[in-house]
Amino acid sequence: MPKLTFRIASGFSFNRRGIGFLEDENDEDLDAGSVFERMTGNAERKVRSRIDYWLQGGVHDKYFHGWPNLPLYRHCFEFRWDERRQAHRFYGFLCHPIPLSNPRFELCVLVFHEVKNEYKTDFAVLDRVNQYRNMAATTEAIARTYPEYRKEGTEEWIH
Amino acid sequence: MDTLRRHWTDRSIGDFVYRISADFVVQLEKKLEQAGITHKALATALDVSEGRVSQVFNNPGNLTLTSTVQYARAAGMKVAIVAYEDRDPKNKNGPVSSEIFYTCWRRAGSPRNFFDLRVNECAPRIHHLDPYPDTCENREFQRMYQAWPRMTAGTSCMEKVN
């Protein structure tokens, strides 16, 4: 079983929404957090501005979006930006980690970073996101920050 | 970074400027999309290259106040510089999006001058309805707003209320 951890993204203010990274020090595949931490200059500012906009409840498909009309991928989410003429993406999923005391609170858990050349979504990445989303270890990792995320004494999802 | 205790826009003035410029660009992008104006058409109106327009949209941090106004005017918009207090003097929460100010201004009936504001001050209950577009509350708001006596310069709020 992978040793997953969840880390809140630093430098943001959470009210109705929050954001963080799913990581595993032994698995470089889960690279959203490390890529984000390595970002500098205007690229970092751009991504932070777009995350801020989402945290404030903004809507702008060019910057971020989910796939609410595709049942299989309805929890998946991506942030998008261009850098040096390349299309960058952070892929992750949305969840409600405080279902009892603050059910409206929405968390974006970013998992993968991808650089792509095609406009179309690569659903294989979203399948990988779903794979991690459904792992008990993921629930456990998020529950360390948000204890309400699972029912006490069980591994059952309650959102 | 002091994790979560400090908003990223508090690291430097450049970070703050980038964030509010990015907010402006979001408004501009949405307006262009809504009005069907391409980057090419905007570049023509501004007498700059299309590449320059893309550069500004991609990296708004270098926008000057003059170019901000130029871009807004070319898109048929205007710009206000709004200073505000949000009970967050240490900037733990970052700036409020300019789109939020714009939305509030429109919901308040797009007041054009201070006289319009004074009318609104006299009608707190009308504002309390929090009018959203295309809702029965909004229609009720419009009905009450139109029925409310218009103020003229020199009349006080209390005179009209009484």
Interface residues (C-beta under 8 A of the other chain):
Chain A: I8 S10 G11 F12 S13 N15 N42 R45 K46 R48 S49 R50 D52 Y53 Q56 G58 H60 K62 Y63 D82
Chain B: M1 T3 L4 R6 H7 W8 R11 D15 Y18 R19 A22 D23 V26 E29 K30 N58 N59 G61 K92 N93 G94 V96 S97 E99 I100
